[in-house]
Amino acid sequence: MAADPEVWILRHAEAEPSAGADGERRLAPAGEAAARALGERLAARGLRAARVLASPLARARRTAELVAAALAPPGGPPAPVVRCDLLRP
């Protein structure tokens, strides 16, 4: 029997203080490190992701990419990161 799906909701990591448009704000260096560390902590618990949804904001998408990469099985590809416009703030 298949396991019940789980949904995790993560907020984007620390972003740059400003950019031309809010949706274009990228992760700050500390945010990049924090997103990687979060993914590594989740992976250390044996968690994996089949798919990762992200809002269209640059900082949210990058956070999702970093977490998905950390959750990838050893030697395997990361879960696909899918843009979800319904998650736009």
Stockholm file with secondary structure:
# STOCKHOLM 1.0

chainA/1-89         MAADPEVWILRHAEAEPSAGADGERRLAPAGEAAARALGERLAARGLRAARVLASPLARARRTAELVAAALAPPGGPPAPVVRCDLLRP
#=GR chainA/1-89 SS CCCCCCCCCCCCCCBCSCCSSGGGCCBCHHHHHHHHHHHHHHHHTTCCCSCEEECSSHHHHHHHHHHHHHHSCTTSCCCCEEECGGGCC
#=GC SS_cons        CCCCCCCCCCCCCCBCSCCSSGGGCCBCHHHHHHHHHHHHHHHHTTCCCSCEEECSSHHHHHHHHHHHHHHSCTTSCCCCEEECGGGCC
//
